[in-house]
Amino acid sequence: METLLLTYIHLYKKLKLLYAEDEQQTRKDHITYLNSKYDFTIYEANDGIEALSIYKNNMPDIVLTDITMPNMDGLELVREIRKISHHTKIVILTAHSEHDKLMQALDLYVVN
């Protein structure tokens, strides 16, 4: 993940990143890390519905999303984003081994 992000840092001055994760502490910890390493504008979402709204309003360059979230899961979020843009870089994160979901993610052109 870090190599991908470094590549984009060299290409752009300030990237916009959307991080969708329902576990608040996990989200806060990852955002703290990202802020310590990179100069991103970071948007946060608690679930896929909130993330999609933020995406439409801000058009971030990179989306980090948990695969399992309430209201709209990460795969459905990616499907909706792909209806809008095929250029957004998307990374799906999961704490679980969800083989079937990860295989679906590959069809949506995400980085996992």
DSSP file (Angstrom, degrees, kcal/mol; ACC not computed):
  #  RESIDUE AA STRUCTURE BP1 BP2  ACC     N-H-->O    O-->H-N    N-H-->O    O-->H-N    TCO  KAPPA ALPHA  PHI   PSI    X-CA   Y-CA   Z-CA
    1    1 A M     >        0   0    0      0, 0.0     4,-2.2     0, 0.0     5,-0.2   0.000 360.0 360.0 360.0 -42.6    0.0    0.0    0.0
    2    2 A E  H  >  +     0   0    0      1,-0.2     4,-2.6     2,-0.2     5,-0.2   0.876 360.0  53.4 -62.9 -38.5    2.7    2.4    0.9
    3    3 A T  H  > S+     0   0    0      2,-0.2     4,-2.0     1,-0.2    -1,-0.2   0.922 109.0  49.5 -62.1 -44.5    4.5    2.1   -2.5
    4    4 A L  H  > S+     0   0    0      1,-0.2     4,-1.6     2,-0.2    -2,-0.2   0.932 112.6  47.1 -59.0 -47.1    1.2    2.9   -4.3
    5    5 A L  H  X S+     0   0    0     -4,-2.2     4,-2.0     1,-0.2    -2,-0.2   0.893 109.3  53.5 -65.3 -40.0    0.7    6.0   -2.2
    6    6 A L  H  X S+     0   0    0     -4,-2.6     4,-1.7     1,-0.2    -1,-0.2   0.886 104.4  56.5 -62.2 -38.3    4.2    7.2   -2.6
    7    7 A T  H  X S+     0   0    0     -4,-2.0     4,-1.0     1,-0.2    -1,-0.2   0.924 109.6  45.1 -58.0 -45.3    3.8    7.0   -6.4
    8    8 A Y  H  X S+     0   0    0     -4,-1.6     4,-2.1     1,-0.2    -1,-0.2   0.829 105.8  60.4 -71.3 -31.5    0.8    9.3   -6.2
    9    9 A I  H  < S+     0   0    0     -4,-2.0    -1,-0.2     1,-0.2    -2,-0.2   0.893 105.6  48.9 -61.8 -38.5    2.5   11.7   -3.9
   10   10 A H  H  < S+     0   0    0     -4,-1.7    -1,-0.2     1,-0.2    -2,-0.2   0.784 113.8  46.6 -71.7 -26.2    5.2   12.3   -6.5
   11   11 A L  H  < S+     0   0    0     -4,-1.0     2,-0.3    -5,-0.2    -2,-0.2   0.786 117.6  36.0 -86.3 -29.2    2.7   12.9   -9.2
   12   12 A Y     <  -     0   0    0     -4,-2.1     3,-0.2     1,-0.1    -1,-0.1  -0.884  66.6-138.1-127.0 154.4    0.4   15.2   -7.3
   13   13 A K  S    S+     0   0    0     -2,-0.3     2,-0.4     1,-0.3    -1,-0.1   0.957  92.8   5.8 -76.1 -51.7    0.9   18.0   -4.8
   14   14 A K  S    S-     0   0    0     26,-0.0    -1,-0.3     2,-0.0     2,-0.2  -0.926  73.2-158.7-140.0 112.1   -2.0   17.2   -2.5
   15   15 A L        -     0   0    0     -2,-0.4    26,-2.8    24,-0.4     2,-0.5  -0.545  13.7-132.1 -88.1 153.3   -4.2   14.1   -2.9
   16   16 A K  E     -a   41   0A   0     24,-0.2    46,-1.8    -2,-0.2    45,-1.7  -0.913  25.5-171.1-104.0 131.9   -7.7   13.7   -1.5
   17   17 A L  E     -ab  42  62A   0     24,-3.1    26,-3.0    -2,-0.5     2,-0.5  -0.978  12.0-157.5-127.2 134.8   -8.3   10.4    0.3
   18   18 A L  E     -ab  43  63A   0     44,-2.5    46,-3.3    -2,-0.4     2,-0.6  -0.954   8.1-166.3-110.4 127.7  -11.5    9.0    1.6
   19   19 A Y  E     -ab  44  64A   0     24,-2.8    26,-2.1    -2,-0.5     2,-0.6  -0.953   2.5-171.5-118.5 114.6  -11.4    6.4    4.4
   20   20 A A  E     +ab  45  65A   0     44,-3.0    46,-2.4    -2,-0.6     2,-0.3  -0.920  24.2 141.2-108.3 117.4  -14.5    4.4    5.1
   21   21 A E        -     0   0    0     24,-2.3     6,-0.1    -2,-0.6    48,-0.1  -0.928  39.8-154.4-158.0 125.7  -14.4    2.2    8.2
   22   22 A D  S    S+     0   0    0     46,-0.3     2,-1.0    -2,-0.3     3,-0.1   0.715  79.2  85.4 -79.3 -20.2  -17.1    1.5   10.7
   23   23 A E     >  -     0   0    0      1,-0.2     4,-2.5     2,-0.1     5,-0.2  -0.722  68.4-160.5 -82.9 104.9  -14.7    0.8   13.6
   24   24 A Q  H  > S+     0   0    0     -2,-1.0     4,-2.8     1,-0.2     5,-0.2   0.881  85.3  48.2 -57.8 -45.3  -14.0    4.2   14.9
   25   25 A Q  H  > S+     0   0    0      2,-0.2     4,-2.7     1,-0.2    -1,-0.2   0.908 112.2  49.4 -65.6 -41.1  -10.7    3.5   16.7
   26   26 A T  H  > S+     0   0    0      2,-0.2     4,-2.4     1,-0.2     5,-0.2   0.937 112.8  48.2 -60.0 -46.7   -9.3    1.6   13.7
   27   27 A R  H  X S+     0   0    0     -4,-2.5     4,-2.5     1,-0.2    -2,-0.2   0.932 112.7  47.7 -60.0 -47.3  -10.2    4.5   11.4
   28   28 A K  H  X S+     0   0    0     -4,-2.8     4,-2.4    -5,-0.2    -1,-0.2   0.907 111.7  50.6 -62.4 -42.4   -8.7    7.1   13.8
   29   29 A D  H  X S+     0   0    0     -4,-2.7     4,-2.1     2,-0.2    -1,-0.2   0.920 112.6  45.8 -62.9 -44.2   -5.5    5.0   14.2
   30   30 A H  H  X S+     0   0    0     -4,-2.4     4,-2.8     2,-0.2    -1,-0.2   0.892 112.9  49.9 -67.4 -38.9   -5.0    4.7   10.4
   31   31 A I  H  X S+     0   0    0     -4,-2.5     4,-2.8    -5,-0.2    -2,-0.2   0.898 108.8  52.7 -67.1 -39.0   -5.8    8.3    9.8
   32   32 A T  H  X S+     0   0    0     -4,-2.4     4,-1.4    -5,-0.2    -2,-0.2   0.923 111.8  46.7 -59.9 -44.0   -3.2    9.3   12.5
   33   33 A Y  H  X S+     0   0    0     -4,-2.1     4,-1.1     2,-0.2     3,-0.4   0.951 112.9  48.1 -62.8 -49.7   -0.6    7.2   10.7
   34   34 A L  H >X S+     0   0    0     -4,-2.8     4,-3.0     1,-0.2     3,-0.6   0.903 110.5  51.8 -59.9 -41.8   -1.5    8.6    7.3
   35   35 A N  H 3< S+     0   0    0     -4,-2.8    -1,-0.2     1,-0.2    -2,-0.2   0.810 107.4  53.6 -64.6 -28.8   -1.3   12.1    8.6
   36   36 A S  H 3< S+     0   0    0     -4,-1.4    -1,-0.2    -3,-0.4    -2,-0.2   0.736 121.0  30.3 -76.9 -21.1    2.1   11.5   10.1
   37   37 A K  H << S+     0   0    0     -4,-1.1     2,-0.3    -3,-0.6    -2,-0.2   0.754 120.4  34.3-106.5 -31.8    3.5   10.2    6.8
   38   38 A Y     <  -     0   0    0     -4,-3.0     2,-0.9    -5,-0.2    -1,-0.2  -0.866  65.9-125.8-133.6 158.2    1.6   12.0    4.0
   39   39 A D        +     0   0    0     -2,-0.3   -24,-0.4   -26,-0.1     2,-0.3  -0.615  55.4 147.7-103.1  71.1    0.1   15.4    3.2
   40   40 A F        -     0   0    0     -2,-0.9     2,-0.7    -6,-0.2   -24,-0.2  -0.680  53.7-126.5 -99.0 154.2   -3.4   14.2    2.2
   41   41 A T  E     -a   16   0A   0    -26,-2.8   -24,-3.1    -2,-0.3     2,-0.5  -0.941  41.0-158.3 -89.9 119.5   -6.7   15.9    2.6
   42   42 A I  E     -a   17   0A   0     -2,-0.7     2,-0.4   -26,-0.2   -24,-0.2  -0.891  16.0-167.9-113.6 128.5   -8.5   13.0    4.4
   43   43 A Y  E     -a   18   0A   0    -26,-3.0   -24,-2.8    -2,-0.5     2,-0.4  -0.891  13.3-149.2-108.2 142.6  -12.3   12.5    4.5
   44   44 A E  E     -a   19   0A   0     -2,-0.4     2,-0.3   -26,-0.2   -24,-0.2  -0.880  13.2-176.5-115.6 144.3  -13.8   10.0    7.0
   45   45 A A  E     -a   20   0A   0    -26,-2.1   -24,-2.3    -2,-0.4     3,-0.1  -0.998  22.2-154.4-138.6 144.4  -16.9    7.9    6.7
   46   46 A N  S    S+     0   0    0     -2,-0.3     2,-0.3   -26,-0.2    -1,-0.1   0.677  81.2   1.5 -86.2 -21.3  -18.6    5.5    9.2
   47   47 A D  S  > S-     0   0    0     22,-0.1     4,-2.3   -26,-0.1     5,-0.1  -0.924  83.4 -88.6-156.5 177.4  -20.3    3.4    6.5
   48   48 A G  H  > S+     0   0    0     24,-1.2     4,-2.6    22,-0.9     5,-0.2   0.841 119.4  54.4 -67.1 -35.3  -20.8    3.0    2.8
   49   49 A I  H  > S+     0   0    0     21,-0.3     4,-1.9     2,-0.2    -1,-0.2   0.944 112.5  43.3 -64.5 -47.5  -23.7    5.4    2.4
   50   50 A E  H  > S+     0   0    0      1,-0.2     4,-2.4     2,-0.2    -2,-0.2   0.906 113.9  52.7 -62.8 -41.2  -21.8    8.2    4.1
   51   51 A A  H  X S+     0   0    0     -4,-2.3     4,-2.9     1,-0.2    -2,-0.2   0.903 107.3  50.9 -62.5 -42.2  -18.7    7.4    2.1
   52   52 A L  H  X S+     0   0    0     -4,-2.6     4,-2.6     2,-0.2    -1,-0.2   0.907 110.4  49.4 -64.0 -41.0  -20.6    7.5   -1.2
   53   53 A S  H  X S+     0   0    0     -4,-1.9     4,-1.9     2,-0.2    -2,-0.2   0.927 113.3  46.3 -62.0 -45.5  -22.1   10.9   -0.3
   54   54 A I  H  X S+     0   0    0     -4,-2.4     4,-2.0     2,-0.2     5,-0.3   0.905 111.6  53.0 -63.0 -41.5  -18.6   12.2    0.6
   55   55 A Y  H  X S+     0   0    0     -4,-2.9     4,-3.1     1,-0.2     3,-0.2   0.947 109.3  47.4 -58.9 -49.9  -17.2   10.7   -2.6
   56   56 A K  H  < S+     0   0    0     -4,-2.6    -1,-0.2     1,-0.2    -2,-0.2   0.854 116.3  44.7 -61.9 -35.5  -19.8   12.4   -4.8
   57   57 A N  H  < S+     0   0    0     -4,-1.9    -1,-0.2    -5,-0.2    -2,-0.2   0.764 129.5  21.8 -80.3 -25.6  -19.2   15.8   -3.0
   58   58 A N  H  < S-     0   0    0     -4,-2.0    -2,-0.2    -3,-0.2    -3,-0.2   0.575  82.0-145.0-122.2 -14.7  -15.4   15.7   -3.0
   59   59 A M     <  -     0   0    0     -4,-3.1   -43,-0.1    -5,-0.3    -4,-0.1   0.926  25.8-154.9  45.1  62.6  -14.2   13.3   -5.7
   60   60 A P        -     0   0    0      0, 0.0   -43,-0.2     0, 0.0    -1,-0.1  -0.240  17.0-134.8 -65.6 156.5  -11.2   11.9   -3.8
   61   61 A D  S    S+     0   0    0    -45,-1.7    28,-2.4     1,-0.2     2,-0.4   0.807  89.5  31.0 -77.9 -32.8   -8.2   10.4   -5.7
   62   62 A I  E     -bc  17  89A   0    -46,-1.8   -44,-2.5    26,-0.2     2,-0.5  -0.979  65.1-162.2-131.8 138.9   -8.0    7.4   -3.4
   63   63 A V  E     -bc  18  90A   0     26,-2.7    28,-3.2    -2,-0.4     2,-0.5  -0.990   1.6-170.0-121.7 126.2  -10.6    5.4   -1.4
   64   64 A L  E     +bc  19  91A   0    -46,-3.3   -44,-3.0    -2,-0.5     2,-0.4  -0.972  21.1 174.0-107.8 125.0   -9.7    3.1    1.4
   65   65 A T  E     -bc  20  92A   0     26,-2.5    28,-3.2    -2,-0.5   -44,-0.2  -0.993  33.5-126.4-138.5 141.0  -12.6    1.1    2.5
   66   66 A D  E     - c   0  93A   0    -46,-2.4    28,-0.2    -2,-0.4     8,-0.1  -0.509  22.4-136.8 -70.9 150.3  -13.4   -1.7    4.8
   67   67 A I  S    S+     0   0    0     26,-1.7     7,-1.3     1,-0.2     8,-0.6   0.806  90.6  52.4 -81.3 -30.1  -15.1   -4.6    3.1
   68   68 A T        +     0   0    0     25,-0.3   -46,-0.3     5,-0.2    -1,-0.2  -0.921  69.9 139.2-114.6 110.3  -17.7   -5.2    5.9
   69   69 A M        -     0   0    0     -2,-0.6   -22,-0.1    -3,-0.1     2,-0.1  -0.961  49.9 -99.9-142.4 157.7  -19.7   -2.1    7.0
   70   70 A P  S    S+     0   0    0      0, 0.0     2,-2.6     0, 0.0   -22,-0.9  -0.334  97.5  14.2 -74.3 162.9  -23.3   -1.5    8.0
   71   71 A N  S    S+     0   0    0    -24,-0.1     2,-0.3   -23,-0.1   -24,-0.1  -0.225 138.9  15.0  71.6 -49.8  -25.9    0.1    5.7
   72   72 A M  S    S-     0   0    0     -2,-2.6   -24,-1.2     4,-0.0   -23,-0.1  -0.887  82.4-137.8-152.2 120.3  -23.7   -0.4    2.5
   73   73 A D     >  -     0   0    0     -2,-0.3     4,-2.2   -26,-0.1    -5,-0.2  -0.194  31.0 -99.5 -76.8 173.2  -20.7   -2.7    2.5
   74   74 A G  H  > S+     0   0    0     -7,-1.3     4,-2.3     1,-0.2    -7,-0.2   0.830 120.0  54.5 -62.5 -35.4  -17.4   -1.9    0.8
   75   75 A L  H  > S+     0   0    0     -8,-0.6     4,-2.4     2,-0.2    -1,-0.2   0.916 109.4  46.6 -67.2 -42.2  -18.1   -3.9   -2.3
   76   76 A E  H  > S+     0   0    0      2,-0.2     4,-2.3     1,-0.2    -2,-0.2   0.895 111.0  53.7 -66.3 -38.1  -21.4   -2.0   -3.0
   77   77 A L  H  X S+     0   0    0     -4,-2.2     4,-2.5     1,-0.2    -2,-0.2   0.935 109.7  47.7 -58.1 -46.5  -19.6    1.3   -2.3
   78   78 A V  H  X S+     0   0    0     -4,-2.3     4,-2.8     1,-0.2    -2,-0.2   0.901 108.9  53.9 -63.8 -40.7  -17.0    0.3   -4.9
   79   79 A R  H  X S+     0   0    0     -4,-2.4     4,-1.0     1,-0.2    -1,-0.2   0.917 111.2  46.1 -58.8 -42.6  -19.7   -0.7   -7.4
   80   80 A E  H  X S+     0   0    0     -4,-2.3     4,-0.7     2,-0.2     3,-0.3   0.891 112.4  50.0 -68.8 -39.4  -21.3    2.7   -7.0
   81   81 A I  H >X S+     0   0    0     -4,-2.5     4,-3.1     1,-0.2     3,-1.3   0.910 106.4  56.1 -64.5 -41.0  -18.0    4.6   -7.3
   82   82 A R  H 3< S+     0   0    0     -4,-2.8    -1,-0.2     1,-0.3    -2,-0.2   0.756  99.0  60.8 -65.4 -24.0  -17.1    2.6  -10.5
   83   83 A K  H 3< S+     0   0    0     -4,-1.0    -1,-0.3    -3,-0.3    -2,-0.2   0.774 115.7  34.8 -68.0 -25.5  -20.4    3.9  -12.0
   84   84 A I  H << S+     0   0    0     -3,-1.3     2,-0.3    -4,-0.7    -2,-0.2   0.843 131.5   5.8 -95.3 -43.1  -19.0    7.4  -11.5
   85   85 A S     <  -     0   0    0     -4,-3.1    -1,-0.3    -5,-0.1    -2,-0.0  -0.999  35.3-171.3-149.9 139.4  -15.3    6.9  -12.2
   86   86 A H  S    S+     0   0    0     -2,-0.3    -4,-0.1    -3,-0.1    -1,-0.1   0.330  89.1  67.6-103.3   2.8  -12.8    4.2  -13.3
   87   87 A H  S    S+     0   0    0      2,-0.1     2,-0.1    -5,-0.0    -1,-0.1   0.678  70.5 103.9 -96.9 -20.8   -9.9    6.4  -12.4
   88   88 A T  S    S-     0   0    0     -7,-0.1     2,-0.4     1,-0.1   -26,-0.2  -0.424  72.3-129.3 -64.4 131.7  -10.2    6.5   -8.6
   89   89 A K  E     -c   62   0A   0    -28,-2.4   -26,-2.7    -2,-0.1     2,-0.4  -0.718  28.6-166.3 -82.9 130.2   -7.7    4.2   -6.9
   90   90 A I  E     -c   63   0A   0     -2,-0.4    21,-3.5    19,-0.3     2,-0.5  -0.972  13.4-171.4-126.5 131.5   -9.5    2.0   -4.4
   91   91 A V  E     -cd  64 111A   0    -28,-3.2   -26,-2.5    -2,-0.4     2,-0.5  -0.986  12.1-152.8-119.8 124.4   -8.0   -0.1   -1.7
   92   92 A I  E     -c   65   0A   0     19,-1.7     2,-0.4    -2,-0.5   -26,-0.2  -0.859  12.3-165.4 -99.5 129.7  -10.2   -2.6    0.2
   93   93 A L  E     +c   66   0A   0    -28,-3.2   -26,-1.7    -2,-0.5     2,-0.3  -0.866  11.7 169.0-112.0 145.0   -9.1   -3.4    3.7
   94   94 A T        -     0   0    0     -2,-0.4   -28,-0.0   -28,-0.2    -2,-0.0  -0.978  33.1-154.2-153.8 145.2  -10.4   -6.3    5.8
   95   95 A A  S    S+     0   0    0     -2,-0.3     2,-0.3     2,-0.0    -1,-0.1   0.477  83.5  65.2 -91.2  -4.4   -9.4   -7.9    9.1
   96   96 A H  S    S-     0   0    0      2,-0.0     2,-1.1     0, 0.0     0, 0.0  -0.802  88.5-112.5-119.3 158.0  -11.0  -11.2    8.0
   97   97 A S        +     0   0    0     -2,-0.3     2,-0.6     1,-0.1    -2,-0.0  -0.781  42.8 166.2 -88.8  99.3  -10.3  -13.7    5.3
   98   98 A E     >  +     0   0    0     -2,-1.1     4,-2.7     1,-0.2     3,-0.3  -0.680   6.1 175.7-116.6  74.9  -13.3  -13.2    3.1
   99   99 A H  H  > S+     0   0    0     -2,-0.6     4,-2.3     1,-0.2     5,-0.2   0.859  76.0  49.5 -51.1 -48.9  -12.2  -15.1   -0.1
  100  100 A D  H  > S+     0   0    0      1,-0.2     4,-1.7     2,-0.2    -1,-0.2   0.910 113.7  46.0 -61.9 -42.9  -15.5  -14.7   -2.0
  101  101 A K  H  > S+     0   0    0     -3,-0.3     4,-1.9     1,-0.2    -1,-0.2   0.901 111.7  51.3 -67.7 -39.9  -15.7  -11.0   -1.3
  102  102 A L  H  X S+     0   0    0     -4,-2.7     4,-1.5     1,-0.2    -1,-0.2   0.870 107.5  53.2 -66.0 -35.0  -12.1  -10.4   -2.2
  103  103 A M  H  X S+     0   0    0     -4,-2.3     4,-0.9    -5,-0.3    -1,-0.2   0.887 108.3  50.4 -65.9 -37.6  -12.6  -12.3   -5.5
  104  104 A Q  H  X S+     0   0    0     -4,-1.7     4,-0.6     1,-0.2     3,-0.5   0.879 105.4  58.1 -64.1 -37.4  -15.6   -9.9   -6.2
  105  105 A A  H ><>S+     0   0    0     -4,-1.9     3,-1.2     1,-0.2     5,-0.9   0.862  97.7  60.0 -62.4 -36.5  -13.3   -7.0   -5.5
  106  106 A L  H ><5S+     0   0    0     -4,-1.5     3,-1.4     1,-0.3    -1,-0.2   0.864 100.0  56.0 -60.2 -35.4  -10.9   -8.1   -8.2
  107  107 A D  H 3<5S+     0   0    0     -4,-0.9    -1,-0.3    -3,-0.5    -2,-0.2   0.699 103.3  56.4 -68.3 -18.4  -13.6   -7.7  -10.7
  108  108 A L  T <<5S-     0   0    0     -3,-1.2    -1,-0.3    -4,-0.6    -2,-0.2   0.286 115.3-114.0 -97.9   9.6  -14.1   -4.1   -9.6
  109  109 A Y  T < 5 +     0   0    0     -3,-1.4   -19,-0.3     1,-0.2     2,-0.3   0.951  62.8 149.4  59.1  55.2  -10.5   -3.2  -10.3
  110  110 A V      < -     0   0    0     -5,-0.9     2,-0.5   -21,-0.1   -19,-0.2  -0.733  49.0-119.4-111.2 164.9   -9.4   -2.5   -6.7
  111  111 A V  B      d   91   0A   0    -21,-3.5   -19,-1.7    -2,-0.3    -5,-0.0  -0.908 360.0 360.0-100.3 128.6   -6.1   -2.9   -5.0
  112  112 A N              0   0    0     -2,-0.5    -1,-0.1   -21,-0.2   -18,-0.1   0.401 360.0 360.0-127.8 360.0   -6.2   -5.4   -2.1
